Amino acid sequence: VVIDPSQIDGGRVRLDREQSHYLYRVLRLHGGDRFIAIDGGGRWWLAQLCAEAQAELLEELAVSTELPIAVTAIVGLPKSGFDEIVRQTTELGVTTIAPVTSDRTLLRPSRQKLERWRRIVKEAAEQSERQIVPDLLDPVPWDAAIAAVGEARRYLCVARGDDVPHLCESLRVSSGEAVAIATGPEGGWTPAEVERAIGAGFQPVSLGRRILRAVTAPAVALSIVAAAYEV
Ligand code: SAM
């Protein structure tokens, strides 16, 4: 269960309605049962339900489920399927998800959609036992997104990129560093968007010879990064 540090008082954590519902009704735990509490910022505790809506933090656990590099997935918003992208990239270890509205993006997400996506990030982080809950940024136009990438090695995934290297070949990031990988919407990037990204230091890369769906490409990119740093 993801808790907010402000819920901790001494060695106890006050559970909110949603957390209590999950622990008592969904998992069917009772007083005395144990569960893992994580603060979304990297700390884990073994916790024990001790009273209605309260748990005792028994011991802090030393865990390591994060990738050794920070990964930002810059994603051209697809018309549908962003739920899947959010869930899968969180499971695979993304640090930040940056949705972008590009020239060929048809979706303009509402506030409710964003809240829904942030709930999915939290659920996926819990289920994958992540130490952190990835950040899902507010959507911004492509140019703003590329300008906002801080110190990170940048890759732009391009379909039909027969003349560009595979991401596997190009990934040269040391532990502790950061990488930003951009994938486009259903219609792909426009030539002008590719040009501006290259001007901003993005290296075009391929994810293989087949054309992947906009929903599949971010998960494939993240899988390559995870394999490169965990195997
Ligand atoms: N007709 C579009 C085009 O040619 O760009 C296809 C876009 S594809 C459905 C959506 C996005 O997934 C692309 O913009 C790209 O970022 C990524 N993608 C799909 N297949 C890829 C591949 N084989 N290599 C690299 N990126 C790929």
Boltz pocket constraint, residues with backbone or C-beta under 6 A from the ligand:
constraints:
  - pocket:
      binder: B
      contacts: [[A, 156], [A, 157], [A, 158], [A, 159], [A, 160], [A, 161], [A, 182], [A, 183], [A, 184], [A, 185], [A, 186], [A, 187], [A, 188], [A, 189], [A, 205], [A, 206], [A, 207], [A, 208], [A, 209], [A, 210], [A, 211], [A, 212], [A, 213], [A, 214], [A, 217]]
      max_distance: 6.0
